[in-house]
Amino acid sequence: MFYVRTFIALDFDDDLKKVLSNIQNKIKINSFKGSWVDNENFHLTLKFLGEIDEKQREIIGNILKSISQKNFAISLRLDELGYFNKRKDQYGVIWVGIKGEIDKLNKIYDIIEEDMEPLGFKKEKRPFRPHITLGRRIVLDKNIDQERFLKDIDVNYKFLLDKLVLMRSEKIMGKRKYTPIQAYRLIDNHR
């Protein structure tokens, strides 16, 4: 049997990926090192599944299709830069937060958590904190006010998320690559 490492996400269009790449580049030029998310890999993770087989993939695909047919696209905006796990001069993760129709986002997240549990995927114990990871293990220039620097980067951008995706995660030549396996459009009520 063939297993694939997977997660469920909301995928981004090229315009949003370009905006995120520009924000990421502003941080890169003021850093000494870091592991940066590839532009093509930007997404909003909803549920990590791990290894699944073909039968599970089909069942999960049917569930995501059903969710997409009953839920609306989500209007959001980039909010602010933040970080997790800062130790000395290294930021564990630098991310962009989001605002907007968070209630719709939380609803889809909750449905996925509920629908995946009977398939053997445990519910997440930590609260859902939607964010977009830009990089990991980042060391910023010590000669700048790092907190001020992160606060001053303009991240204001509005966007629509309308693509619910079962994503494949694989390591190719030491780098993560995320590839859509199946994608489902949410109902568009924003036009």
Backbone bond lengths (Angstrom), bond angles and torsions (degrees), N, CA, C in turn:
res aa  C-N    CA-C-N  psi(-1)  N-CA   C-N-CA  omega(-1)  CA-C   N-CA-C  phi
1 M - - - 1.453 - - 1.534 109.34 -
2 F 1.314 116.02 141.94 1.462 123.11 -176.27 1.531 110.12 -99.24
3 Y 1.336 117.11 123.94 1.459 122.30 179.97 1.523 110.45 -110.38
4 V 1.332 114.74 146.21 1.464 121.39 -179.77 1.522 108.34 -130.48
5 R 1.331 117.20 136.02 1.469 122.40 176.71 1.531 107.97 -78.35
6 T 1.340 116.71 126.19 1.465 120.17 -171.42 1.525 113.51 -138.74
7 F 1.328 114.10 164.55 1.457 122.19 169.36 1.526 108.41 -152.83
8 I 1.325 115.58 163.47 1.466 121.96 177.71 1.519 107.34 -104.30
9 A 1.332 115.87 135.31 1.466 119.98 -175.68 1.519 110.87 -147.01
10 L 1.318 114.64 167.36 1.457 121.96 165.10 1.522 105.25 -102.31
11 D 1.328 115.72 123.40 1.462 120.72 -175.57 1.526 110.24 -89.29
12 F 1.332 115.75 156.96 1.466 122.57 -176.41 1.520 110.97 -107.92
13 D 1.338 115.20 151.01 1.462 119.05 173.40 1.532 109.34 -80.73
14 D 1.324 115.73 171.59 1.469 120.67 -175.79 1.521 112.65 -64.39
15 D 1.343 117.71 -33.63 1.469 120.50 179.81 1.523 111.11 -62.31
16 L 1.331 116.51 -46.27 1.465 120.08 179.46 1.531 110.36 -65.73
17 K 1.315 117.42 -40.17 1.469 120.34 178.38 1.529 110.69 -60.96
18 K 1.334 116.69 -36.94 1.470 120.29 179.01 1.530 110.53 -67.75
19 V 1.334 117.34 -42.42 1.470 121.42 177.64 1.525 109.78 -60.64
20 L 1.327 116.86 -46.06 1.467 121.05 179.67 1.529 111.15 -63.36
21 S 1.316 116.44 -38.46 1.464 120.75 177.73 1.531 110.94 -63.23
22 N 1.331 117.21 -40.11 1.470 121.14 178.17 1.527 111.17 -64.19
23 I 1.332 116.75 -42.13 1.469 121.04 177.21 1.532 109.27 -62.78
24 Q 1.318 115.41 -45.88 1.465 121.37 179.85 1.533 110.75 -58.96
25 N 1.329 116.89 -41.71 1.474 120.93 -179.29 1.525 112.14 -64.05
26 K 1.338 117.37 -34.67 1.471 120.54 177.17 1.530 110.50 -63.12
27 I 1.321 115.91 -34.81 1.467 120.08 178.09 1.529 109.96 -75.89
28 K 1.318 116.24 -42.38 1.473 120.99 -178.49 1.525 112.20 -55.83
29 I 1.342 117.07 -43.65 1.468 118.93 -175.61 1.525 112.29 -70.34
30 N 1.332 116.67 -11.42 1.466 120.93 176.58 1.528 111.46 -113.79
31 S 1.334 115.79 26.02 1.466 119.47 179.30 1.522 110.01 -129.75
32 F 1.335 114.76 156.58 1.459 120.59 178.04 1.518 111.93 -94.37
33 K 1.326 115.49 -32.29 1.460 118.44 178.39 1.515 109.34 -159.20
34 G 1.316 114.60 165.89 1.450 120.98 178.82 1.512 110.21 168.02
35 S 1.310 114.98 160.33 1.459 121.79 174.40 1.524 105.84 -107.14
36 W 1.322 116.26 109.09 1.461 121.57 -170.41 1.519 111.83 -98.09
37 V 1.331 115.90 140.49 1.461 121.13 176.25 1.525 107.97 -68.72
38 D 1.325 116.57 130.69 1.463 121.70 175.70 1.526 109.40 -62.59
39 N 1.315 117.09 141.69 1.468 120.93 -178.07 1.524 112.54 -53.74
40 E 1.317 116.94 -38.24 1.463 120.46 -178.74 1.532 111.99 -71.99
41 N 1.315 117.75 -14.85 1.464 121.37 -177.24 1.529 113.96 -94.57
42 F 1.334 118.89 -2.20 1.467 119.54 178.91 1.528 109.77 -61.35
43 H 1.329 116.59 135.00 1.463 123.13 -179.49 1.529 107.98 -168.14
44 L 1.325 116.56 175.73 1.461 122.15 174.40 1.528 107.50 -118.29
45 T 1.326 116.64 107.18 1.468 121.51 -178.08 1.525 110.43 -71.11
46 L 1.336 115.29 133.39 1.459 121.18 174.86 1.529 111.53 -108.14
47 K 1.339 117.17 -35.43 1.470 119.70 -178.07 1.525 109.88 -160.21
48 F 1.326 115.95 123.16 1.462 120.38 173.02 1.521 107.69 -84.60
49 L 1.323 117.15 129.10 1.459 121.38 -178.16 1.525 112.78 -104.04
50 G 1.309 117.49 -33.43 1.458 120.57 -174.28 1.517 110.31 85.67
51 E 1.326 115.86 -150.34 1.467 121.53 -175.76 1.527 110.54 -77.11
52 I 1.342 116.15 127.36 1.470 120.89 175.70 1.526 109.01 -130.94
53 D 1.337 115.38 155.57 1.463 119.83 177.78 1.534 109.99 -100.50
54 E 1.325 116.04 -179.37 1.472 122.28 -176.12 1.533 111.85 -60.85
55 K 1.329 116.94 -41.71 1.469 120.80 -179.01 1.534 110.23 -64.71
56 Q 1.330 117.07 -46.08 1.469 120.69 177.63 1.530 110.62 -61.56
57 R 1.327 115.92 -39.86 1.461 120.41 -179.70 1.529 110.84 -59.93
58 E 1.317 116.19 -40.77 1.463 120.76 179.24 1.533 110.93 -65.64
59 I 1.326 116.78 -44.73 1.472 121.34 179.41 1.526 110.20 -63.22
60 I 1.329 116.72 -46.58 1.469 121.27 179.98 1.521 110.11 -63.04
61 G 1.326 117.07 -40.39 1.465 120.96 177.03 1.517 111.86 -58.64
62 N 1.326 117.17 -43.18 1.468 120.87 178.55 1.524 111.32 -64.26
63 I 1.330 116.82 -38.84 1.470 120.95 177.99 1.524 110.22 -64.80
64 L 1.329 117.53 -45.91 1.470 120.71 -179.69 1.525 111.18 -64.77
65 K 1.322 116.64 -37.00 1.470 120.33 177.08 1.525 109.98 -61.47
66 S 1.321 116.36 -45.16 1.467 121.42 178.59 1.531 111.23 -62.06
67 I 1.330 116.94 -43.95 1.470 121.07 178.71 1.523 110.08 -61.11
68 S 1.328 117.02 -43.07 1.470 120.48 -176.85 1.526 111.85 -66.54
69 Q 1.315 117.33 -29.92 1.464 121.19 -178.79 1.528 112.63 -78.86
70 K 1.333 117.02 -9.96 1.467 120.97 -177.16 1.520 113.13 -117.98
71 N 1.332 117.99 1.24 1.463 120.66 -175.76 1.519 111.28 -130.74
72 F 1.330 114.45 147.53 1.457 121.67 -175.29 1.522 111.92 -89.46
73 A 1.338 114.22 153.31 1.462 120.64 172.18 1.525 108.35 -56.48
74 I 1.323 116.25 155.19 1.464 121.80 -171.72 1.521 109.95 -115.42
75 S 1.332 115.78 123.63 1.464 121.36 177.42 1.534 108.38 -90.70
76 L 1.336 115.72 121.12 1.461 121.18 -176.77 1.521 110.13 -134.79
77 R 1.316 115.22 171.62 1.464 120.31 171.95 1.522 108.19 -143.87
78 L 1.334 114.49 149.55 1.456 119.22 174.48 1.513 107.42 -67.72
79 D 1.315 117.61 141.28 1.461 120.71 -171.55 1.520 113.60 -112.45
80 E 1.311 118.00 -62.18 1.463 120.87 -176.31 1.518 109.05 -160.29
81 L 1.313 115.27 160.11 1.460 119.71 174.00 1.520 109.19 -85.28
82 G 1.307 115.57 143.65 1.455 120.73 176.76 1.517 109.39 -146.72
83 Y 1.318 116.09 -176.70 1.463 119.68 -179.08 1.519 110.26 -152.96
84 F 1.324 114.39 158.32 1.461 123.51 172.42 1.525 107.52 -118.59
85 N 1.316 115.91 151.03 1.473 122.94 167.39 1.525 114.97 54.80
86 K 1.322 116.81 58.26 1.471 119.02 175.38 1.526 108.19 -82.92
87 R 1.333 115.04 126.41 1.470 121.80 176.47 1.516 107.90 -127.21
88 K 1.313 115.48 122.23 1.467 121.37 -177.45 1.519 109.14 49.20
89 D 1.334 117.16 -113.95 1.458 118.84 -177.05 1.531 112.91 -107.31
90 Q 1.337 117.01 19.18 1.462 120.09 179.16 1.524 110.83 -119.62
91 Y 1.331 115.56 130.03 1.461 121.99 175.14 1.524 108.04 -91.16
92 G 1.331 116.70 123.85 1.464 120.16 179.63 1.515 111.66 -60.89
93 V 1.331 116.51 -48.39 1.464 123.14 178.20 1.522 108.14 -144.21
94 I 1.327 116.72 133.40 1.468 120.88 168.51 1.521 106.52 -110.12
95 W 1.326 116.04 131.37 1.455 121.85 -174.01 1.523 111.38 -136.92
96 V 1.346 114.48 166.68 1.465 121.87 172.61 1.518 107.09 -110.15
97 G 1.335 116.01 128.47 1.454 120.77 176.00 1.521 110.61 -82.64
98 I 1.337 115.91 166.43 1.462 120.43 179.42 1.518 110.78 -132.57
99 K 1.323 114.62 152.33 1.471 123.26 176.43 1.520 107.66 -133.01
100 G 1.319 115.46 171.91 1.461 119.96 177.54 1.515 110.05 123.25
101 E 1.322 115.75 -134.23 1.462 121.06 -176.45 1.540 110.61 -79.93
102 I 1.312 114.06 61.86 1.469 121.06 -177.67 1.527 110.51 -66.01
103 D 1.332 117.67 -30.01 1.465 120.35 177.92 1.531 111.07 -61.06
104 K 1.327 117.61 -40.83 1.470 121.03 177.11 1.528 110.75 -66.61
105 L 1.316 115.86 -40.61 1.465 121.19 178.72 1.528 110.11 -63.13
106 N 1.330 116.64 -46.12 1.469 120.91 178.64 1.521 111.72 -62.33
107 K 1.338 116.80 -36.84 1.467 120.82 179.33 1.531 110.18 -62.03
108 I 1.329 116.49 -47.49 1.468 120.14 179.49 1.527 110.20 -63.74
109 Y 1.326 116.75 -42.66 1.468 121.13 177.61 1.534 110.26 -57.73
110 D 1.337 116.97 -48.16 1.468 121.36 -178.58 1.530 111.88 -62.73
111 I 1.335 117.01 -40.79 1.469 120.73 178.53 1.528 109.99 -62.43
112 I 1.321 116.21 -44.57 1.472 120.07 179.23 1.526 110.42 -61.60
113 E 1.330 117.32 -44.98 1.469 120.61 178.39 1.532 110.59 -57.61
114 E 1.331 116.74 -46.04 1.472 121.75 -179.60 1.526 111.45 -64.85
115 D 1.334 116.74 -45.11 1.464 120.98 -175.10 1.528 113.35 -73.53
116 M 1.311 117.72 -24.79 1.467 120.71 -179.05 1.527 112.40 -85.28
117 E 1.326 117.21 -25.10 1.468 120.19 -177.07 1.535 113.26 -58.62
118 P 1.357 119.68 -46.07 1.473 118.73 179.19 1.534 113.68 -62.99
119 L 1.338 116.48 -17.14 1.468 120.49 178.49 1.532 111.85 -87.75
120 G 1.341 116.09 0.94 1.459 120.18 177.62 1.519 114.91 99.51
121 F 1.329 117.54 6.34 1.465 121.29 178.08 1.522 108.28 -95.74
122 K 1.320 115.97 113.21 1.462 120.94 -175.78 1.520 111.41 -64.05
123 K 1.338 114.18 146.61 1.464 119.93 175.36 1.522 109.38 -67.83
124 E 1.307 115.07 144.86 1.464 121.77 177.26 1.523 108.65 -69.46
125 K 1.323 117.02 131.55 1.469 121.16 179.62 1.526 111.87 -82.33
126 R 1.324 116.18 -32.24 1.470 119.96 -179.58 1.528 109.74 -76.80
127 P 1.331 116.65 149.71 1.467 118.55 177.19 1.530 110.73 -65.89
128 F 1.318 115.93 149.12 1.464 122.11 178.97 1.522 109.04 -73.29
129 R 1.340 116.72 119.59 1.469 123.08 178.53 1.521 107.94 -122.54
130 P 1.339 116.52 86.32 1.464 118.89 -174.76 1.524 112.34 -61.58
131 H 1.323 115.17 129.61 1.465 121.89 179.91 1.524 108.62 -159.04
132 I 1.313 115.59 164.19 1.463 122.08 178.88 1.525 107.39 -117.45
133 T 1.318 116.37 115.61 1.464 121.07 -178.95 1.527 110.26 -73.94
134 L 1.348 115.46 129.27 1.469 121.55 176.16 1.526 111.36 -98.96
135 G 1.344 116.47 -35.75 1.458 119.67 -178.52 1.513 111.80 -169.86
136 R 1.321 114.91 166.20 1.469 122.68 -179.47 1.529 109.76 -128.99
137 R 1.327 115.13 155.24 1.470 122.27 177.08 1.532 111.75 50.11
138 I 1.317 115.12 54.00 1.467 121.60 -175.00 1.525 110.47 -97.46
139 V 1.319 115.58 131.81 1.460 122.20 174.71 1.523 107.19 -112.61
140 L 1.342 115.73 112.68 1.466 121.01 179.22 1.520 110.76 -84.30
141 D 1.314 115.19 159.65 1.464 123.18 176.24 1.530 108.84 -54.54
142 K 1.329 117.14 126.95 1.472 121.64 -178.79 1.524 112.15 -73.56
143 N 1.318 117.63 -14.86 1.466 121.37 -176.81 1.525 113.52 -87.49
144 I 1.336 117.02 5.45 1.466 119.71 176.97 1.523 109.09 -117.56
145 D 1.328 116.05 158.69 1.462 121.52 172.46 1.536 105.82 -76.93
146 Q 1.320 116.08 98.00 1.460 121.23 -171.01 1.525 113.38 -60.95
147 E 1.324 116.85 -43.39 1.468 120.15 179.68 1.531 110.46 -61.82
148 R 1.320 116.75 -46.95 1.468 122.23 179.42 1.532 110.19 -62.99
149 F 1.326 116.11 -43.43 1.463 121.66 179.69 1.526 110.73 -55.53
150 L 1.337 117.42 -48.97 1.462 121.00 -179.25 1.527 111.64 -65.92
151 K 1.325 116.99 -37.19 1.468 121.16 179.48 1.527 112.12 -68.33
152 D 1.328 116.61 -33.02 1.464 120.96 -174.06 1.528 114.28 -81.86
153 I 1.313 118.33 -11.10 1.468 119.49 178.89 1.527 108.82 -73.86
154 D 1.333 115.81 124.90 1.467 121.39 -179.16 1.528 109.64 -75.14
155 V 1.323 115.72 118.94 1.464 120.35 179.84 1.527 111.45 -119.61
156 N 1.321 117.70 15.56 1.460 121.67 -176.38 1.531 111.06 -70.69
157 Y 1.329 116.49 113.70 1.463 121.00 179.51 1.524 108.36 -160.14
158 K 1.339 116.38 129.64 1.469 121.45 178.08 1.520 109.41 -96.28
159 F 1.332 115.60 144.06 1.464 119.96 -179.53 1.521 110.32 -154.65
160 L 1.326 115.22 165.74 1.454 122.55 -179.99 1.525 108.53 -119.36
161 L 1.321 116.52 128.93 1.465 120.69 174.89 1.522 107.93 -103.51
162 D 1.324 115.53 119.42 1.462 119.46 -176.91 1.528 113.35 -134.77
163 K 1.333 116.78 10.17 1.460 119.68 -176.76 1.528 111.11 -124.54
164 L 1.334 115.77 108.23 1.463 123.53 176.24 1.531 107.13 -89.94
165 V 1.332 116.72 126.37 1.466 120.14 -168.66 1.528 112.08 -131.95
166 L 1.324 114.99 137.76 1.461 121.04 165.17 1.523 104.79 -90.60
167 M 1.320 116.53 117.35 1.459 122.54 -170.69 1.530 110.79 -109.99
168 R 1.303 115.35 138.95 1.469 122.16 174.01 1.526 108.22 -93.06
169 S 1.314 116.60 136.92 1.460 122.29 177.07 1.520 108.14 -118.62
170 E 1.330 115.84 122.10 1.460 119.14 177.95 1.519 109.46 -139.65
171 K 1.307 115.03 157.39 1.459 120.73 178.10 1.524 107.91 -103.07
172 I 1.328 115.14 121.41 1.456 120.97 179.59 1.521 107.69 -123.46
173 M 1.319 116.33 118.57 1.466 122.58 -178.13 1.532 111.44 49.87
174 G 1.337 115.03 44.94 1.456 121.21 175.16 1.517 115.67 81.00
175 K 1.334 118.15 -1.48 1.470 120.92 -179.04 1.524 110.10 -118.06
176 R 1.338 115.72 144.53 1.457 121.44 176.37 1.528 109.73 -73.07
177 K 1.325 115.31 138.76 1.460 121.75 173.87 1.517 107.48 -131.73
178 Y 1.331 116.01 128.65 1.458 121.81 179.26 1.525 108.50 -109.06
179 T 1.334 114.97 126.76 1.456 121.12 -177.41 1.521 109.36 -127.87
180 P 1.337 118.00 128.77 1.465 119.48 176.56 1.533 111.14 -63.08
181 I 1.324 115.91 130.61 1.465 121.45 173.78 1.522 108.27 -91.67
182 Q 1.332 114.98 -49.31 1.459 121.76 177.82 1.523 107.57 -142.16
183 A 1.343 116.09 140.71 1.466 120.97 179.27 1.522 109.22 -129.62
184 Y 1.328 115.27 142.82 1.460 121.80 -177.88 1.523 108.94 -132.71
185 R 1.326 116.77 130.75 1.466 121.71 -179.81 1.519 110.58 -81.55
186 L 1.327 115.21 131.22 1.460 120.63 171.57 1.528 107.83 -76.19
187 I 1.317 117.63 159.91 1.463 122.49 180.00 1.523 108.71 -65.62
188 D 1.337 116.99 129.40 1.473 120.86 -178.78 1.523 109.83 -96.29
189 N 1.325 116.42 109.07 1.464 121.68 177.57 1.523 111.05 -115.39
190 H 1.327 118.03 19.56 1.466 121.90 -175.07 1.524 113.21 -105.58
191 R 1.319 118.54 4.75 1.477 120.12 -177.61 1.499 111.79 -91.05
